[in-house]
Structure formats: C-alpha cells, structure tokens
Amino acid sequence: MQLFFHPDLDSDLVQLSHEESLHCVKSLRMRQGDPISITDGKGTLVQGSILVADTSACSVQVTSRSFQPTRSNHHLHIAVAPTKNPDRIEWFLEKAVEIGIDEITPLITHNSERSRINSSRLNKIAVSALKQSLHLHLPVINPETAFSEFIQQDFSAVKMICYGHYPNPLTIRRACPPAHDAVLIIGPEGDFTPEEISLADSHNFLPVTLGPSRLRTETAALVAVCAISQINELNIEN
C-alpha cells in the first residue's frame, strides 16, 4: 500500500497538497480511477479513488474510512537535546517515527550544542517517515523546552533519565513494564550537569542505562525507542 497524507479528512472529497499531488501523479504515475489510501496522522485512514489526476491538485473521492484510536498500548515521549549537526537529530526522528513514537521534545540543557530547531523541517521528515512505515499517528513535536521546565511537568508515566554516572542504574526493561506510558530523557554530548541530575532525582526520574557503550545523543535516543518498543511488542506476542 502506498500511503498519502492530508491533515483534514472530514470531507469525502479530498484535495491533496501540491507536494503530495506531484508525488502521486508524476513520481508514482497514478491516474484517474486508481485506488488510493490517505491518513491524517491522527488515526484516520481513508480509502478512495482518484477523481482528477493533477500534479498540482490531485482530488480524491473517499469511499471508506476507519479509525485507530491510539498508536499502541503505551505512550512514548522522548526528550532529547538537539545535536550540533541537525542532520543527526533528523536521522533520529525519521527512524523513531518508523519504529513508533508519540511525542518528542527538544530539550535545552546547560551543555546543549543547539538551542533552536527547524520545526517545519522536522514535521516534514516525520510525515515522510509516517507514510513510509504505514503508521496512522503522527508524533507531536513540541517546541524547544528548558530542562528545568520540562522536569517539573506532571507526567502520568514512568519517568526515566539516561545518565552514565549513576552507580546502580536500572535497565529500561526493569524500569518500565509493558503497557506503561514512558517519558525518557536523553542528554547532550557533554552530558547533564550534577545540578540537572539532582533536579531530576528530586522529581522522581529513574536512572536508567542503555548499556556499557558510550553512545552519541541520537544513537542513545534511538536505542531507547527500540528498547521500549521491544518490551511492548514481546508482551503483546506473549
């Protein structure tokens, strides 16, 4: 199935954006009458057929629709410090969306290498990864948030922080049982400061480890996504 994206699927007549129309008609050579599938990234999937195969404004007649209330049995929120090279955090986002993630917060810490992100570009990458992986839920990409502000939010989830200097950290499997919502913080290349760790401790964030290797920020974040995904998939299978 080739999946397309449109943010509003309330109507039974959908006009794709210029970018989606161009991809549909020019790249994929789809024509009038061809079947097509579209998601709004909010759980809705519609099936239909192309009415007008126009590279600027391809129109689609919806014939059926379905709805998936949630992406999975858990909500996964990763807060990660933006990397100096934006390509690296973009790579993380693409892979995380393909695997499955619900929310991402760019986290501004004392040692952050970058304090601004290109949210428009990140959203485009997320949409592309959503279509590639045939998911129906586009993750929320939050604005840049200061560590001190983020840590004090009232999360109804298992709260974890990755830090390499805890004496007895937990594995993610021990810290976060299956079917539990999770918030996990990944720091910058320069790591967290002692003051930030103390603040996380005071707000009941569990110290977790991703293994003995020293990982880049984007690698650590992706390992965390994979670990939580595997915990929940294995639970479903069992």
C-alpha positions in Angstrom: 0.0 0.0 0.0 1.2 3.5 -0.9 0.1 5.9 1.9 -0.5 9.6 1.4 -1.0 12.4 4.0 -3.6 15.1 4.4 -4.3 16.8 7.7 -8.1 17.1 7.3 -10.1 14.1 6.2 -13.5 15.2 7.4 -14.9 15.5 3.9 -15.5 12.7 1.4 -13.8 14.8 -1.2 -10.1 15.4 -0.5 -7.6 17.6 -2.5 -4.0 16.6 -1.9 -1.4 19.2 -1.4 0.9 20.2 -4.3 3.7 18.1 -2.9 1.5 15.0 -2.4 -0.1 15.5 -5.8 3.2 15.8 -7.5 4.4 12.6 -5.8 1.2 10.8 -6.6 0.8 11.7 -10.3 4.3 12.4 -11.5 6.5 10.1 -9.4 4.1 7.2 -9.0 2.3 7.8 -12.3 -1.1 7.2 -10.6 -4.1 8.0 -12.8 -7.8 8.8 -12.6 -9.7 5.9 -11.1 -6.7 4.4 -9.3 -7.3 3.4 -5.6 -5.5 5.5 -3.0 -5.1 5.5 0.8 -4.7 8.6 2.9 -4.1 9.3 6.6 -4.4 12.5 8.6 -1.8 11.4 11.1 -4.4 11.4 13.9 -5.6 7.8 13.5 -7.9 8.1 10.5 -7.3 6.1 7.3 -9.5 6.7 4.2 -9.6 4.6 1.1 -10.8 6.2 -2.2 -10.2 6.7 -5.9 -8.6 9.5 -7.8 -11.1 11.8 -9.5 -8.7 14.2 -11.1 -5.0 13.2 -11.6 -3.5 16.7 -11.4 0.1 17.3 -10.4 -0.8 20.5 -8.6 -4.2 19.5 -7.0 -5.0 15.8 -7.2 -8.6 15.2 -6.0 -9.8 12.0 -4.3 -13.3 10.6 -3.7 -13.4 8.8 -0.4 -15.2 5.5 -0.4 -14.4 4.1 3.1 -12.8 5.2 6.3 -11.5 3.6 9.5 -10.1 4.9 12.7 -7.3 3.7 15.0 -7.7 5.4 18.4 -4.1 5.0 19.6 -0.8 4.1 18.1 -0.1 1.3 20.6 -0.7 0.1 24.2 1.6 2.8 25.5 2.5 6.5 25.0 6.2 7.1 24.4 7.7 10.6 25.0 11.4 11.1 24.3 13.0 14.4 25.4 16.4 14.8 23.7 19.0 17.5 23.5 19.3 18.8 19.9 22.6 17.9 18.3 25.1 20.4 16.9 24.6 18.9 13.4 20.9 19.0 12.7 21.2 16.0 10.3 21.8 13.7 13.3 18.6 14.7 15.1 16.7 14.5 11.8 18.0 10.9 11.4 16.8 10.0 14.8 13.4 11.5 14.2 13.0 9.6 10.9 13.9 6.2 12.5 11.9 6.8 15.7 8.7 7.6 13.7 9.2 4.4 11.7 9.6 2.3 14.8 6.9 4.1 16.7 6.9 7.2 19.0 4.2 9.5 20.2 5.9 12.7 21.4 9.3 14.3 21.1 10.6 17.3 23.0 13.8 19.1 22.0 15.5 19.6 25.4 17.6 22.6 26.2 20.2 21.7 28.8 23.2 23.5 30.2 25.5 21.6 27.8 23.2 21.6 24.8 25.0 22.2 21.5 22.0 23.8 19.9 19.1 25.8 21.3 16.9 26.1 18.2 15.4 23.5 15.8 13.7 23.8 12.4 10.3 22.6 13.4 8.9 22.9 9.9 11.6 20.6 8.5 11.2 18.1 11.4 7.5 17.9 10.7 8.1 17.2 7.0 10.5 14.4 7.9 8.0 13.0 10.4 5.2 12.9 7.8 7.5 11.2 5.3 8.5 8.6 7.9 4.9 8.1 8.8 3.9 7.3 5.2 7.0 5.0 4.8 6.1 2.9 7.8 2.3 3.0 7.2 1.6 4.4 10.6 -1.6 6.4 11.2 -0.4 8.6 14.2 2.0 11.5 13.6 4.0 12.2 16.7 3.8 15.5 18.5 6.9 17.6 18.1 7.0 20.1 20.9 8.8 23.4 21.0 12.2 23.6 22.5 11.9 23.3 26.3 14.4 24.1 29.0 15.4 21.2 31.2 14.3 22.8 34.4 10.8 23.5 32.9 10.5 20.0 31.4 11.5 18.1 34.5 8.8 19.8 36.6 5.9 18.8 34.4 3.3 16.5 35.9 3.7 13.3 33.8 1.4 10.4 34.4 4.0 8.0 33.1 7.2 6.1 34.1 9.8 8.8 34.2 13.4 7.9 33.3 16.7 9.7 32.6 19.8 8.2 30.9 23.0 9.2 32.7 26.3 7.4 32.6 27.5 8.1 36.1 24.8 6.6 38.3 26.3 3.9 40.5 23.3 1.4 40.1 21.1 2.4 37.1 18.2 0.2 36.0 17.8 -1.3 32.6 14.8 0.2 30.7 13.1 -3.3 30.9 13.3 -3.2 34.7 12.2 0.5 35.0 9.3 0.4 32.5 7.0 -2.6 32.4 4.9 -3.4 29.3 1.8 -1.3 28.6 3.0 1.6 30.7 3.4 5.2 29.3 7.0 6.3 29.4 8.9 9.6 29.4 12.6 9.3 28.9 15.3 12.0 28.8 18.5 11.9 26.7 21.2 14.5 27.3 23.7 16.2 25.1 27.2 15.0 24.1 28.5 16.9 27.2 26.0 15.1 29.4 23.9 16.5 32.2 25.4 18.7 34.9 25.3 17.5 38.6 22.7 20.2 39.2 20.4 18.8 36.5 20.8 15.3 37.8 19.9 16.4 41.3 16.8 18.2 39.9 15.8 15.0 38.0 16.3 12.9 41.2 14.1 15.3 43.2 11.3 14.9 40.7 11.5 11.1 40.8 13.1 10.3 37.4 14.5 6.8 37.5 18.2 6.4 36.5 18.5 4.0 33.5 21.3 2.6 31.4 21.5 1.8 27.7 24.5 -0.5 28.1 28.2 -0.2 28.5 29.0 1.6 25.3 29.2 5.4 25.1 26.6 6.5 22.6 26.0 9.6 20.6 22.9 11.6 21.6 20.8 10.5 18.6 22.0 6.9 18.9 21.1 6.7 22.6 17.6 8.2 21.9 17.0 5.6 19.2 18.2 2.7 21.3 15.7 3.9 24.0 12.9 3.9 21.4 13.8 0.4 20.3 14.1 -0.9 23.8 10.6 0.3 24.8 9.1 -0.8 21.5 10.5 -4.3 22.0 9.3 -4.5 25.6 5.7 -3.8 24.5 5.8 -6.0 21.3 7.1 -9.0 23.2 4.4 -8.5 25.8 1.7 -8.4 23.0 3.1 -11.6 21.5 3.1 -13.4 24.8 
